[in-house]
Amino acid sequence: MRLVSRWALLSSGCAPVLLAGGWAIAAVLEGPAYDPATQTISVLAAYGAAGFWVVTGGLLALGVCHLLTAWGLRAAALAGRVALAGGGAATLGVALVPAPSSGGSLRHGFIAGVGFALLAVWPVLAADRRTGTPWGLRPAPSLAATALMTVGAAWFLLELHRHGAPGVAERVVTCIQSLWPFVVVASCVRHADDDGPAM
């Protein structure tokens, strides 16, 4: 059995493109009234926003990408695959329960928080200590990825609390979270290629 389905390269590779592309297009549609440094992605996905449909579509596609990647990434420990799939499901939830056009939403914030947490811990839960493990699933890189995502999430919460630049922090951490599955899948594919042709 292969370590990873090769189509997972597509699902994991599309994730960061869909995320960044969605918010970039939506920001252009929103115009100069939107400040990507001080306003979150949720503002673009709120009901009534000019780019609502773009961000919502991007988040739905991102969630599906994470679910497919979790399914195809057989080399990862089950707990990590479940956490990645849970992060994908939470991303779908964020898209289906958007923030209101003004004020906050406890449901939206809760679902987003669960998604952030699951996508932050999945690397360390997916790690494999056995010899010959693909680089992206080794304990040290997995722990470093989880630590980086956790620090990024804390930075986002700090910026949100002090009304600083939460948009910047959110974009950094979500980019890392959407890119790491591709790094892991690519390392598994390369590992399989180095060991010989896949069956």
Protein Blocks (a to p, Z undefined) as FASTA:
>chain_A
ZZbdfklmmmmmmmmmmmmmmmmmmmmmnommbcfklpcfklmmpghiaklmmmmmmmmm
mmmmmmmmmmmmmmbcfklmmmmmmmmmmmmmmmmmccdfedcdfklmmmmmmmmmmmmm
mmmmmpcfbghiafklgmklmmmmmmmmmmmmmmmmmmmmnopammlmmmmmmmmmmmmm
mmmmmmmmmmmmmnopcZZ
